[in-house]
Amino acid sequence: MKTYGLLFITIVFNFSLSCFGQSKDNARDVTAIENATVRSDNSSKENMVIVGYYVEETINMTFGKRVTKYEVSKLDMVYTNDLGPNNTRVVTPIYRKPKVRRVDLALQSKTFVDSSATKILPVKVEVIAPAEDPKYVTIDVVDTYAKVLGKGYKSIEMLTKVADRAYFDGDLATAAKYYEELFVLKTDLDAMYYYRYAESLKGINQMGKANEAMLLFESKNTSNNVVKHNKLVRN
């Protein structure tokens, strides 16, 4: 509190000196203006500052006089033209009390937190096991059928699948074998099986059986023009 009081007294003292110096300087400046005089009342100007100037210019004429009045904020804004003899320009300073800005100084307090008293809770981490990719097993049905046939178990479907696989893979001996076993189980089959059987026999040079198989094929496929042509050629 003592510090604030001392600071306020210092500001007031400096301010009074500045006001006094300002008044003396303004008086010197006014005398430099043509036809200008300074008018000041006898009231105390302590703790006051000049905020402007009131100017009154009087021009004396033969029939009366003309008076011009105006206010300016700065002294250098007063007209400096020569008004002529017996004419006057009166400059009156305008005083006002200055606005004192009050500054409040406050000490900011800092709050310290004792981290040792803070309880740290454990962090739960969820562990997810990676999903396993599904495992696929590729099974070759025809190979399985072939293994089953090798053990003596036979069916029309298995013989058809295995014989066709061997035929298209170029294994004509195996194809002829399983086509022959197929015809033992069933004779009323599609004509194409007899054709494939005949071609398989030709591939392994069993021409006698091949011709017989071709005749069976032609008998089951009489509507085919190719078959009719082959019959005419043989006849």
Secondary structure, DSSP 8 states (H G I E B T S, - for coil): -HHHHHHHHHHHHHHHHHHHHHHHHHHHHHHTSTTEEE---SS--TT-EEEEEEEEEEEEETTEEEEEEEEESSGGGS--S---TT-EEEEEEEEE------------------GGGS----------------------HHHHHHHHHHTT---HHHHHHHHHHHHHHT-HHHHHHHHHHHHHH-S---HHHHHHHHHHHHHTT-HHHHHHHHHHHHHH-TT-HHHHHHHHHH-
